[in-house]
Amino acid sequence: MAPRFTVVVPTYNGEKYLDALLAAVELQEVDGELEILVVDSGSTDGTLGIVASHARVRLLTIPNSEFSHGGTRAFAARESTGDLIAFLTQDAVPQSTHWLAELAAPFSLSPRVGLVTGRQQPRPTAFPLQKYEIIGSFAALGPPWGTSLAGSVDGSPVDTDHETAGFHSDVNAMVRRDLVLGAVPFQPVGYSEDMLMADDLLQAGLLKAYAGRATVEHSNDLTRAQYGRRIFDEVVGLRRIGVPQPPISRGAVAVRALRGAVGDTIRIARDGEYSAAQKVRWWLLNPGYHLKKWTSYRRGAGVSLDDTATIAAQSLEHGARNPRA
């Protein structure tokens, strides 16, 4: 029998892209039943009205204080009915009617495939640092037209020349429901739940995949200050799940920021998607994002994980500024 699918979207004040996202999910062409599940944690904008306008969507609500990236996704998995569960963030918009089918396709390669990461492409509004990092990160996972596998079977490695094993993102992903309710559950962590699940899955001897044709448009709409806070959150989140983030000096901050800004300056000059005026604008502004990135990394790598007050003061997640995107 064809599998049943559930698409899960955690939301909090996500009105900007949510209507387009839900419309794109409703248009998916798949063999099997499709359930769409939104889990909202206290939206005060037009999010709930948008959800109500899509009759196929099932809405669950939780208090904002109960949201966590791992715990809320575990809750959604328990409430879902699909054999395969796709996760999207509220600002990740599928780019074709075959997105869901392409995300599910790697599961047919082996019964040991338990987790799939889909491709992200940046919005035209993304600042260059963000744009080029997204493009580069997903190019490293594999070609946009193919599938890459990572893991092992009976102790024998199954891997490619790509970096599939080292990355996973719940922005655009799919997992087997029986796994997340059993052997490889979501851990109740506040951040980096996706990377932790990928590591748990590989440690369990299963396979993960990258589906290059399962594409969503996604990049965070952040000011430079918000971007810095997000980098801080990512670094602290990775440290909390045991992924080392080596401290760096102020000198290293300057060197890395300068190196990144120079590289992006060359990319901007060659980028046909920017007008002449946009190129000049980003040549002036983009170096500031690089400096913000590495100063925020330094703070995140150096802060004590027991210093909850400092972490809360530096965090984008704290206070639910934009925790679901």
C-alpha positions in Angstrom: 0.0 0.0 0.0 1.1 3.6 -0.7 2.3 5.3 2.5 0.3 7.9 4.2 2.0 11.3 4.6 1.8 13.9 7.3 3.3 17.4 6.7 4.0 19.1 10.1 4.5 22.9 10.3 5.3 24.4 13.8 4.1 28.1 13.8 4.5 31.2 15.8 3.5 34.5 14.2 4.2 33.0 10.8 1.7 34.9 8.6 4.3 36.2 6.1 4.8 33.0 4.1 2.3 30.6 5.7 -0.5 30.9 3.1 1.9 30.3 0.2 3.4 27.3 2.1 0.1 25.6 2.9 -1.2 26.2 -0.7 2.0 24.6 -2.0 1.5 21.6 0.3 -2.1 21.2 -0.7 -1.1 20.9 -4.4 1.4 18.0 -3.8 1.0 15.1 -6.1 1.6 11.9 -4.1 0.4 8.3 -4.1 -1.3 8.0 -0.7 -3.3 10.1 1.7 -1.9 13.4 2.8 -2.5 15.0 6.3 -1.4 18.6 7.0 -0.8 19.4 10.6 0.0 22.9 12.1 1.2 23.1 15.7 0.9 26.7 16.8 2.4 28.0 20.0 0.5 31.2 20.8 0.5 33.3 17.5 -0.9 36.8 17.9 -0.8 37.8 14.2 -2.9 36.5 11.3 -1.4 32.9 11.5 -4.5 31.2 12.9 -6.8 33.0 10.4 -4.6 31.7 7.5 -4.7 28.2 8.9 -8.5 28.4 9.2 -8.8 29.4 5.6 -7.2 26.1 4.5 -9.9 23.5 5.2 -7.5 20.5 4.8 -5.3 21.7 7.6 -5.6 20.2 11.2 -4.6 22.7 13.9 -3.1 21.9 17.3 -2.2 24.6 19.8 0.2 24.6 22.7 1.2 27.3 25.1 4.2 29.3 24.0 6.0 28.3 27.2 5.8 24.7 26.2 7.5 25.0 22.8 10.9 23.5 22.1 12.2 22.4 18.8 12.7 18.8 19.8 9.7 18.4 22.2 7.2 20.1 19.9 8.2 17.9 16.9 8.0 14.8 19.1 4.5 15.9 20.1 3.5 16.5 16.4 4.9 13.0 15.5 2.7 11.4 18.2 -0.4 13.3 16.9 0.3 12.5 13.2 -1.2 9.7 11.3 1.3 9.4 8.4 3.8 6.6 8.0 6.2 9.2 6.7 6.3 12.6 8.4 7.6 15.7 6.6 8.7 18.7 8.6 8.7 22.3 7.3 9.4 25.5 9.1 6.8 28.2 8.7 8.9 30.1 6.1 9.9 27.2 3.9 7.8 27.1 0.7 7.9 24.0 -1.5 8.9 24.8 -5.0 7.1 22.2 -7.0 4.1 19.9 -6.8 6.6 16.9 -6.6 8.4 18.2 -3.5 6.8 15.7 -1.2 7.2 12.7 -3.6 10.9 13.6 -4.1 11.4 13.9 -0.3 9.9 10.4 0.1 11.8 8.8 -2.8 15.0 7.8 -0.9 13.0 5.6 1.4 12.4 3.2 -1.5 16.2 2.7 -1.9 16.6 0.7 1.4 14.4 -0.2 4.4 17.3 1.2 6.5 16.8 4.7 5.3 15.2 6.5 8.2 15.7 10.2 7.6 15.9 12.5 4.5 17.0 16.1 4.2 15.7 18.2 1.3 17.3 21.1 -0.5 16.9 24.7 0.4 17.3 27.6 -2.0 17.6 31.2 -0.7 15.0 33.9 -1.3 16.0 36.8 -3.6 15.9 39.0 -0.5 18.6 37.1 1.3 21.7 39.0 2.2 24.8 37.7 0.3 26.5 36.0 3.3 23.3 34.0 3.9 22.6 33.4 0.2 26.0 32.0 -0.6 26.2 29.9 2.6 22.9 28.2 1.8 23.9 27.5 -1.8 27.3 26.2 -0.7 26.0 24.1 2.2 23.5 22.2 0.0 25.9 21.9 -2.9 28.2 20.0 -0.5 25.5 17.5 0.3 25.2 16.3 -3.3 23.9 17.3 -6.7 20.5 19.1 -7.0 19.3 16.4 -9.4 20.3 13.3 -7.3 20.2 11.5 -4.0 23.1 11.0 -1.6 23.2 8.4 1.2 25.3 8.2 4.4 25.5 5.7 7.2 26.4 2.0 7.4 24.8 -1.4 6.9 26.2 -4.3 8.9 29.2 -2.3 9.8 30.1 -1.5 6.2 30.0 2.3 5.4 27.5 3.6 2.8 28.7 7.1 2.0 29.4 9.3 -0.9 32.1 12.0 -1.5 29.6 14.5 -0.2 29.0 15.8 3.3 25.6 14.1 3.8 26.6 12.5 7.1 27.5 15.8 8.8 24.3 17.8 8.3 20.6 17.6 8.7 17.9 20.3 8.9 14.3 20.2 9.9 13.6 23.2 7.7 12.8 20.6 5.0 13.0 17.0 6.1 11.2 13.7 6.3 11.4 10.8 8.8 9.7 7.5 9.4 7.1 7.8 12.1 7.9 4.4 13.5 11.4 5.5 14.2 10.6 8.8 15.9 8.1 7.0 18.1 10.5 4.2 18.8 14.3 3.7 18.3 15.3 7.2 17.3 13.0 9.8 19.0 13.3 13.5 18.9 15.2 14.6 22.0 13.5 17.3 24.1 16.2 20.0 23.4 15.6 23.6 22.7 17.8 23.8 19.6 19.7 21.6 17.1 17.2 18.8 17.6 17.7 17.9 13.9 21.5 17.4 14.1 21.0 15.4 17.3 18.5 13.1 15.6 20.7 12.6 12.6 23.6 11.6 14.9 21.3 9.2 16.9 20.1 7.6 13.6 23.6 7.0 12.3 24.7 5.6 15.7 21.7 3.2 15.4 23.2 1.8 12.2 20.6 3.4 9.9 20.9 5.5 6.8 20.2 9.1 6.1 19.7 10.7 2.7 19.8 14.0 0.9 17.2 14.5 -1.8 18.4 17.3 -4.0 15.1 17.5 -6.0 13.0 18.1 -2.9 13.4 21.9 -2.9 12.0 24.6 -0.7 12.6 28.3 -0.9 13.9 29.4 2.5 16.1 32.0 4.1 15.6 33.9 7.3 14.4 37.5 7.1 16.7 38.9 9.7 18.3 42.2 10.5 22.0 42.2 11.1 21.5 42.2 14.9 19.0 39.4 14.7 21.4 37.4 12.5 24.0 37.7 15.2 21.7 36.5 17.8 20.8 33.5 15.6 24.4 32.6 15.2 24.8 32.8 18.9 21.9 30.4 19.4 23.3 27.9 16.8 26.7 27.8 18.5 25.2 27.4 22.0 22.7 24.8 20.7 25.4 22.7 19.1 27.6 22.9 22.3 24.6 21.7 24.3 24.2 18.5 22.2 27.9 17.8 22.5 29.2 19.2 19.2 32.5 21.1 20.0 32.6 24.8 18.9 36.3 25.8 19.5 36.7 29.3 21.1 38.5 31.9 18.9 40.4 35.1 19.6 39.4 38.6 18.6 42.2 38.4 16.0 40.6 35.3 14.5 37.3 37.1 14.4 38.8 39.9 12.3 40.7 37.4 10.0 37.6 35.2 9.4 35.3 38.2 8.8 37.8 39.8 6.4 38.3 36.6 4.5 34.6 36.0 4.2 33.8 39.5 3.1 36.5 39.5 0.4 35.2 36.2 -1.0 31.6 37.5 -1.0 32.8 40.7 -2.7 34.0 38.6 -5.6 30.8 36.5 -5.7 28.7 39.6 -5.7 30.6 41.0 -8.6 29.9 37.8 -10.6 26.3 37.4 -9.4 23.9 38.0 -12.3 20.9 38.1 -10.0 22.0 41.5 -8.6 21.6 44.8 -10.4 24.5 47.3 -10.4 22.9 49.3 -7.6 22.3 46.1 -5.5 25.9 45.1 -5.9 27.1 48.5 -4.6 24.7 48.2 -1.7 25.8 44.8 -0.7 29.5 45.6 -1.2 29.0 48.2 1.5 26.7 46.3 3.9 27.7 42.6 3.6 31.0 42.9 5.4 29.1 43.9 8.5 27.2 40.6 8.5 30.5 38.7 8.4 31.8 40.7 11.4 28.5 40.1 13.2 28.7 36.3 12.4 32.2 35.8 13.9 31.7 38.1 16.9 28.5 36.2 17.7 30.3 32.9 17.2 33.0 34.0 19.6 30.4 34.9 22.3 28.5 31.6 21.8 31.7 29.5 21.9 32.9 31.3 25.0 29.9 31.6 27.2 29.4 29.2 30.0 26.4 26.9 29.3 25.4 27.4 33.0 25.2 31.2 32.5 21.5 31.2 31.6 21.1 35.0 32.1 23.8 35.8 29.6 22.5 33.2 27.1 19.0 34.6 27.4 20.2 38.2 26.9 22.1 37.2 23.7 19.5 34.8 22.3 17.1 35.3 19.4 15.1 32.3 20.6 14.6 33.8 24.1 11.4 35.7 24.3 9.9 34.0 21.2 11.2 36.7 18.8 11.0 34.3 15.8 11.5 30.8 17.1 9.9 28.7 14.4 11.7 29.9 11.3 
